[in-house]
Amino acid sequence: MFSKKIIWGNLAGLIFLTGTSAVALAEMPVHSEQSSQFHHIEQPLGLKIGVAIAGLALIGLELWWFLVYIADE
């Protein structure tokens, strides 16, 4: 059905696409007086990296489940 080369190529493309999309984001200007009820909370870098790795691991697990594990049965 799918060759490993195509799967790895698509996965690499997805990682490249999601990794470079953060560069295009623009920062909102910081105003001295904000009328919003929400406050910016800075997250630790380790937490951000951990959540990103966990999300990618779950996506990889789903891909493995639907493409490899079920195909073996």
Order of alpha helices (4+ residues) and beta strands (2+ residues): alpha-alpha
